[in-house]
């Protein structure tokens, strides 16, 4: 029999175990959603919005004459669209500038310029969301908002501060609150809005540490996102940046802090240490997924930086592999994954490393002797993340053999070297060609590894951004509210080339003919001003006048554009425009038309990616579709990847204009 002394000893140890090992993973049981969670099976299709990378640029400095935006129409791209060139004494308006450097900004934004989003683009984005996507009937169940609301810190004359970053996030929350307003006392918004930490939401850029205590960056974001993070998880978020939100009776959205996997964050270590931030986050994620499996419930995973070779390697190779392992282990629980950051519209599959990969990975990160000129760094993402030509050698030698259709990767690398002294922008043709070829390899190799197995990875969908790196884009997903199975999405985009060409009078007759003047950008010209003033996204009359709202099913899809009164219009619906099999079964599976084979959601996208990769090698017809049609489809997918921006050299090489 234990004496009281022994009882006290074991009780103390048990208490410590509960506090430090059990409670952090039991927040799920304590969490009570402030939102009314639907348990109805009356509707077979529900919708949610994916919004990412706003990158708002607004000034909060009082000038002599007015409160002005950093972004200025007809300013120079080379000056981040912040300033115009001052004429020289000789009268030359563009002194010492080459012709490419004389490109000027448009009213609504400047695709491929590297400039951030003017406030008028942000206002028009939320006006479209408010009046068309949200509508009077509340057509959306929740919003996933995957980070990066602050402008880039790329102007040496206007350095970005911590205070400014937080103000941008407060402004974004203000727009979201105005869009999804509610009279409910215990909530600021009518539906759940789930944010994620972006690399530009941090000060300093890309850097965030982890020590088990509250982090200043996360505490500030917690305050800016007040009302969006569940109260019961607020302390956890301020320590880690990860949390979850229940958005249905059997569905939760898990928001990861992908900065702890991102190779540009040098403040933490890889997951080969169990005490690293990435390892602790993966343990937390596993506990959520395991608990969901026991309850027969489902999970969507969201984050800012998607799991790709360009984003996680080499600093977090172990984190990437462990994340892929978890993703593949819980395919019955994970119903979808959504990310941002890349500004490109595409999908990938997180895949585990096998013995066959060891040689490739070892070669990729070996310290081989290479010529000094090949050590030039190549810019591979919008925030100046880099890889070396040693890694490009890996793509050249291991991924693309001389016998393959993609052997022109050799000329791509040579073009990178010759065109820009080893530096290529994410908006550049060279990067797009390289990334496209990598995706084609990825799709084909993933199919070869997983086809016929029960472990097909859940696709990761990377949505285009609001910032006009190419053209602005926003995405609406459809899903089954009972099984949480994704059914597809509708992609919207804004053709800024069209809108920037219109004069103010033409805009008054089209885009702004029914607008309440209070939402004009002039009334929200500064950051502080915008946060203080009320925002009204409602239109005079409140009518959509034939603008096609969210479709309730594939059969009701319409191509009616909103061009006459909204910046955004429908770009594509993959279920229809990408020639997916048309017969659906149990809302999660598809019957392939020719063979009557039942495909899961994962297989649909896996087979689609493989078809894109194998074009030119397959001469026979598939699904009754000619090879010519598949070639046109490949061009369309490439064009949609850059949100239909006019990057002629990129998609001309894939066959030219297909629209």
N, C-alpha and C positions, 0 to 999 in steps of 0.2 A: 504494500500500500504506500502511495506517495504521501509524504508529509506536506504540511502547508508551505514549507520553504521550497520544496521541489515544485509544487503546483504554481507558486508565484514565479519561479524561474522559467518554466515552460510557457506560462501565460504571457510573460513579457516577450519571449521570443516569438510566440505566435502573433502577438499584437504587431510587432515590427514587420513580420512577414506580410500581414494583411495591409499595413499602411504603405509599404514600399513596393510590394510585388503584386498585390491583388487589386487594390483600389484604383490604380491608374487604368486598369483594363475593365473596370466595372462601371465606368461612367455611363456606358450604354444603358445599364439597368436603371440608372437614376434619371436619365434624360427624358423629359416630358416636352413634346413639341407644343409651341404656342399656336400652331396652325391647325386648322381642322383637316385631319387626314381622311381622305376619301376611302371608303371601303365598299363602294358601289361597283357592281359588275354590269350596270346598265350600259356603260360605254365600253366598246371594245378597243377604242383608240384614244389615247391622251397625248398631250404635247408638252415639251419643255424647251426653253431657249438656251442656246450656248452663245455667250458673248465673251470676247477676249481681246486683249491688247488695244485698249482705247488710246493710250499715249496722248493725253490731252496736253495742249500747249496754250497756256493763258498767262498773262502777266499779272503781277499784283503790286507793281511799282507805280506810284502816282507821278505822271509827267506834268509838264507845264500846262499843256492844253487839255489832255484827257487821260483816261485810263485805257491803255491800249493793249492789244494782244501781242505776244511775241511773234506769232505767225502773221505775216503780212502778205497780202495778195500782190503779185507782180514783184516780189523780192527774189533774190537769187538763190538757186538751189545750193550753190557752193557755200552760202552763208546760212545754211539750215533753214532757208525761207524766213529768216528773221530780219534781214536788212537788204536794202537796195544799194547798188553801186553808186558812188558819188562821182559825178562827171569831173573829168580832169580839166585843166586850164585850156587844153586844146579843144574842149567841147565833146570829147569822146565819153559817152555814157558808161562804157565798160573798159576802163583803163586796165591794161596788163592782163586781160582775161581772154582765154581762147574761146572759140565758138561754143564747145560743149559746156564751158563754165558759165555761159551767158543765159542758160535756161532759167526761166522764171516760174514762179509758183502760181497756181490757180486759186480761184475763190474757195473751192470746197476741199482742196488738198492737192497734192502733187505726186501721183504714182511714180514709183521707181526713183524718186528724188532722195530718199532717206530722211525727208522732213516729217515732223509729227503731225497730229490731227488738229486742224484749226477748230475753234470752238463751234463754228457754224456747222461743221460736219457732225460733231457730237450731238448738237441740238437736233439736227435733221434725223440722225440715227434714232434717237429716243422718241421723236415725234412719230416715226414710222412704227416703232415698237408699240407705242402707246395706242395709236389709232387703228392700226391694222392687225398686228400680231396679238396684242392683248385685247383690244376691242372692248365693246360694251359688255360682252358676255363672259369675259375672263377666260380666254381660250387656252391659257398656259397654266400648268400645274406648279412649275418652279423654274428657277433660272440658275444655270451654272456660269460663273464669272471667273475665268481662269487667269486673272492677274495682269499686271503691267498697265496701270492707269496713268502713271506719271510720264512726262516727256523724257526723252533721252538726254543724257548729260553730254551733249556733243558740241556745244557752243562755248568756246573758251571765254567769250565775253559775258556770258550769262551762266555762271556756274549754278548747278542745281544743288539745293540744300535739303537737309532732312525735313525741315519745317515745310518746305514747298511740296515734297513728296507726299506728306501726310495731308496737306490741303488738297492735292489732286485726288487723293482717295476719298476725302470727305465730299468733294464735288461730285465724284462718280456716284457715291451713295446718295447724294441729294437728287441726282438725275434718276437713279433707280427708284428712290422713294416717291418722287413725283410721278413716275410712270406707273408704279404698282401701288398706289396709295390706298389706304384703308382707314376706316373709322374705328377699327378695333382698338381697344384701350391697351391691350398687352402686346401689341406688335406695331412696328412702324410701316410694315409692308403687308400686302394682302396674301402673298405667297412666299415660300422660302426662297431666299437668294443666297447661294453658297459661293463664297469667294475662295481664291487660292493666292498664295504668296508668289509674286513675280520677281524676277531678278532686278527689275527697275522700280520695284516698290521698296527697295532697301537702300539704306545709306550706311556704308558705302556700297556702290554698285556691285552686285554679284556676291557680296560677302555677308555671311551670317554665321555666327559661332553657335555652339551648344555647350552648356555646362550644367544643365539640370535646373537652373534658376531662370527667372524671368529675363528675357532679352529685350533691350530697349526698343529695337526695331519692331518687335512683335507686340510689345505693350502699346506702342503708338498706333500700329495697325488695328489692334483690338479696339482702341478708342475710336478710330476713324470708322470702323465697321460695326459700331455699336448697334445692337439689335439683330445682326446677321449671324453672329456666332452664338450658339446656345449658352446660356448663362452658366450651366453646370460644367461646361468645358472651357470656359474663358481662361481660367488659371492654367489649364493644360496648354491651350493655344499660346499663351504668352511665354511659356517655356519652350515650346516645340514648333508651333506653326501648323500643326495638323489637328483635324477634328472631323466630325461627321454630323449630318443632319438627317433626321427621319422625314422623308417626303411622301411616304405612303404607309399603309398598315404593314406592308411586308417589303418595303424598299427604303434604303438609306443611301445617301450620297456621301462618300468618303473623300475629303479634301486633303491631299498629300502636300507636304512641303518639299517640293522637288529640288529645292536649293541644296538639300542635303545629299543629293545624288549628282548635282550638276558639276561638271568638271572645272568650271570657272570659279567655283567657290573653294578657295584654298584655306578657309578657316576651320574646316573639319577634315576628318580622315575617312578612308574607305571602310567598307563593311567587313573587312577581315578582322576588325576589332569589335568584340561584342559591346564595347562601351561607346562606340562611335554613334553619332546622331543618326546616320542611315540605318545602322543595325537596330537601334532602339525603335525607330519608326517602322521598320519592317516587322518587328515583333508585335508592335501595336496593331499594324494592319492585319497580320495573321490572326490575332486574337479576335478582331472584328469579323473577319471572314469565317473563322471557325464557329463563332457564336451564331452567325447568320445561317450557316449550314445546319446547325442543330435546330434552329427555329424555322427552317424551311423558308427563309426570307432571302432577299437579293440585294446586290450592291452595285452602284455605279462608282467608278473611281475617276476622280478629276485631279488635275494638277496643271502647273504652268509649263514646265520643260518636259517634252515627251521623251520616252526612253528610246533613244536611237544611238547608233555608233558615234555620231557627231556630237552628241550632247553629254553622254555619260563616260565615254572612253577618253583617255586611259585612266584618269584619276580615280574613277569609281567603277572599275570593271567588276569588282566583287558585288557591289550594290546592284549593278545592272543584272548580273546573273542571278542573284538571289531574288530580285524583283520578278524577273522572268519566271523563275521556278515557282514562286507563290502564285503568279498570274495563271500559270498552266495547271497548278494543283487545284485551284478553285474555279475552274471554268463553269461549274454548275451553279456557282454563287454570283460570280462577276458577270453582270449582264451588259456592261459597256464601259469604255474608257474614253475620256475626252480631255484634250490638251490644247495649248496655244503655242505662243512663243515663236514658232518658225515662220508665221505669216503666210505659209504655203498650205493649200488645200490638198491633203493626202491622207493615206492610212498606212499603218505598219503593223507588224506582229512582234511582240516581245518574245524572243526565242532563247532557250537555254543553250549553253555551250556544251558540245559533245567532244569526244576524243578526236573526232575528225577536224574540229576547229582548233585544236591545240597548236598545230603547226602554223596555221594562218595567224593566230593571235601572237604567237611567239615571234613570228617574223615581223609583224606589225610594230611591235614594241622592242625589238632588238636594237642594240647600239651599233648598227652597222656603219661602216665608214662610207660616207657619201660626199659628193663634191660640195664645196662651200656654197655654190650658187643654188644648190637644191635644198639648202637649209632655210631658204626664204620661207616666211610664214604666210599661210593662206587664210584669209578671213572667211569663216564658214557660218557665221550667224550674225544677226542684227546687232548684237552687243559686243562685237569684236572678239568673239571666241575664236581661237585659231587651232589649226592642225598643221603639222609640218609636211613637207613633200615626202618624207619617209612614209607617212600614212597614205599619201597618194600613190606611192610605189606599191603599197599593199593592194589598193584598189586596182591598180594596173596589172600587177603580176599574178594576184591570187583570185580576184573576182572576175576578171575579164580576160579570158584566154584569147590567143590570136585567132582561134577558130570560131570564136563566138560572134554573134551579131553585134556585140558591143565592143569590138576591138578598137573602135575609134576613140576609146578612152585615152589612148596614147596621144592622139592629136588634141584632145581636150586639155590634157595636162601641159602639153607643149604650148597650147594657146594661152593657158594661164601664165606660164613663164614668160612668154614673149610679149603679151599684151600689157601687163601691168607690174612688171618687176616682182612677180611673186605674190602680189596682193590682189584679191578679187572680192568684190562686194557681193553680199547676198542677193542684191538686185541684178547682178551681172549675168550675162549669158553663160559664161564659163561655169559659174557655180550651178546654175540651173541645169545645164547639160550633165554635169557631174552627178548632181543629186538625183536626177531622173534616171541615170544609168544605174546608180546604186539601188534605187527603188525597184527597178526591173530585176536586178540580180536577187534582191531580197525576196521578192514575190515568188520567183521560180525556185529558189533554194528552200524557202519555207514550205512550199507545197511538197517538194521532194522529201523533206524531212518528216512532215506530219500527215500527209494524205493517207487515209485508211486507218489512222490511229484514233484513239478516243481522247487525245490530248491536244487537239488543235487550239492554238492560243486565241484568246479573245482579242479582236482587232482593236488597235489604238487609233482613234480618229483625231487628226490634227485639223482644227478649224482655221479658216482664214481670219485675218484680223480686221478690226475697224480702222486702225491706222492704215493709210493708203501706201503701204510698202509696194503693193501692186494696186488693186482696187479694193475698197472696203467691202467686208462681207460679214453677215450674221446668219446663224443657222438655227432652224427649228426642227427638233427631233420629234418623231411620233413613236409611241411605245404602248404596249399592252399593260394597263394598270393592274391587272391581276398577276400575270407572270413576269412583269417587268422586262419582257423581251422587246428589244428594239425592232421597230418595223421599217425604219428608214428616216430620211430627213429631207427637208426642203432648204436649199441653199439660196440666199438672197445676196445681191451685190449691187453696188452703185457704180454706174458707168461715168466716172468723173471726167473723162475726155468729152463726153457729150455735155454735161452740165457746166463745165468750166468755159465752154465756148459761148454760152448764152449771156446776153446782156442783162442788166438789171431790169429793163422793161420787159424782156422776154420771160424772165423769171417771175415777174409779177403777174404775167398772163398765164403762166403754167404752174410752176412749183408752188408759188406763194399766193395763188389767187384766193385761197380760202383760209389763209393762216391768220391766227391771232397775232397782231404785231408785237405782243409782249414777249414772244419767244425768239425774236430776231437776235442775232448774235450781238448787235450793238447794245442791247440792254444787259448783256452779261459779258462785258468786254474784259473784265479782270477776274482773277481768281478769288480774291476776297469779296468782290462785288457779287460774283456768281453764287458764292456760298450763302451770302446774306439775303439776297433778293429771292422772292418766291418764283417758282417756275410753273408755267402753265403750258402743257403740251397739247391742250385741246384746240380744235379748229373751230372757226366760225361755222355754225351749222352742224358740225360733228358728223358729216356724212363722208363715206368712202367713195361714193360715186363710181361704182363698178370696179374698184380696186379689189383684186382677188385676195381674200383673207386666208388664214390657215385652212388647208383642205382637211376635211374630216376623214377622207380615205383616198386611196389611189384613184378610184373611179371618178372622184369629183375634182381631180386635179385640173386646173385651168391655166392657160398660158397668158391670160389677160394681165398685161403689165400695169404697174402703178406709175408709169413714167410721167403722166400728166400732172400729178400732184405730190409725188414722193420721190426722194432721191433714189430709193432702193426699188429693185424689181427682182422677179424670180430668175435665178440663173439656171438651176437644174434640179431634178429629183432623181437620184441614182436608180431607184427602183424602176423608173420609166426610161429615162434618157440613157442609162447605161445598159439597157437591154437585159435586165435581170429576168429570170424565169417568172412568169406571170401568175402561176398557180401557187397559192399560199395554203399552208396547213397548220392549224393550231397557233397561228400568228407568229410562231418562232421558226418554223421550218418551211422550206420551199421544195416543191416538186419540180425537178428538172424536166422540161417539156419532152425531150426526145427519149430519154431512157426511163422516165418515171421514177428516177432515183430521188429519195428524200434527202435534202441538204439542210444542215443546220445553218444558223446565222453566220457562224464562223466560216463554214465551208463556202457559203455564197461569196464572201469577200476573198477568201483564199483562191477559189477557182477564178474569180474575176481578175485578181492580180496576176495569176498565172497566165491567163489568156492575153493580158496586156504584154507580158514579158515574152511570150512565145510567138508573137506576130512575126510573120516572115518565115517561120519554120513550119507552120501548119498550113498545108495546102487544102485539106479537106474542109467541108463545111461543118460547123458546130452549131447545134441548136437551130439548124435551118438558116443560119446567117452566113452570108458569103464572107470570104476573107477580105474583100474590099470594104465591106461594112465595118469589119473589125478594125481595119487600118484607120478608117475615118473616126471610129470611136476612140482609138488611142490618141489621135490628134485632139479630139474634144476633151479628153481627160487631161492632157497636157495643158491645154488652154485654160481649163478650169483650175488647174493647179496654181496658176498665176492670176486667178480671179479675172480672167479675160483682159488682162492688161496688154497693152501694145508693146510686146517684147518680140519684135519681128524675127530677129535672128534665132531665137529659141525655138518657136513653134513652126517657123518656116522649114527648118531642118527636119521636122516631123511630118511635113506634108503640106504646110500652108494653111490658109484660112479654110475652116471647115463649116463655118456658119452661113 
